[in-house]
Amino acid sequence: MHNKRDHKPIWKEVVELPGSFLKELLSDLKLLPSKSKEKSMGLKNFFFRLFNTKGDWIVKAYVFFVLIILPFVLNHFFGPLFDAVFSPSPD
């Protein structure tokens, strides 16, 4: 599938992508300076790396689904359940 030796197979990229993404996210959050202009540049770089993933279209679709679409779907289905469980009871 890949003709270069330095590329990983797609299944390895898909499996390793969330871990490396979270590792980069945590390092970005630790290294973000307190100045608002520099902080916004760090967030721009973060979102650029999110959509500029290495690999084929399937990896980009996986990242888009898992990190953007899936949280909204889970919130839609399980949000009322969490609201009912964790809301204070009226006395």
N, C-alpha and C positions, 0 to 999 in steps of 0.2 A: 504494500500500500504506500509506504513512504520510501522514497529512493535515496534519502540521505541517512547516514549512520547515526547522526546525533538526534534524530527524531525518535520519540517513543511511539509504540503502538497506541492507537486511539483509546483502547480500553484502559491502558495504564494512565493516560492523561485524565480520563474521566474519573478514575478511582482516586488519583492523587490530587486532583484539582481542589476539592473543598479544603483539604488539610493545608495545602500551600497557600490558598487564599486566606484562610483564617490566620495563619502564621504571619502573612504580610499585613493583614488588617490589625492584628495586635501590635506589631512593630510600628505601624503608622500611628496608632493611637498613643503609644508611649512616646514617640518622637515628635508629635505635633507641638509646635511652640504655642505660647499663649497669645501671641499677636494675631488679630483677626485676619489680616491680609495673608499672612503666611499660613494660617490655619485653613483658609479657603483654598489656597494653592495646594495644600496637602490633600484636601478632599477632592479637588479636581483631578489630581494624579491618581487617587484611589479609584475614582469612577472611570478614568481612562484605562487603567489596568484591568478593571472589571470587564469592560467590553472589548479589550484588545488582547484576549487570551490567545495562547499559542494553539495550533492544531486546526482541525477542520471544522466545518459548520456544525457538526454534531456536538462538539465540545462547547461551542458558543451557545447552542440551543440548550444544552444541559445547564450551563451556568445561568442563563436567563431564566429557565424554569425554576431551578432549585433556589436561587437567591432572590428572585423577584416575584414570580407568579405563585409559587407554592406557599409562602407565608400568607398571602391574601386569601388563598383558597382555604387554608387551615383556619384562619381567623373567621372566615365566613361560616364554616361548618361548626367549629368548636368554640367560637366566641360566646354565644349564648350560654353554653354549658359552663364555661369559666365564670361568666358573669353571675350565674345562678349559684355556683359553688362558693365563690370568693366574695360575694357581696355581703355586707352586714345585714343581719336579720332585723326586720322592723319589730320593735318591742311595743 
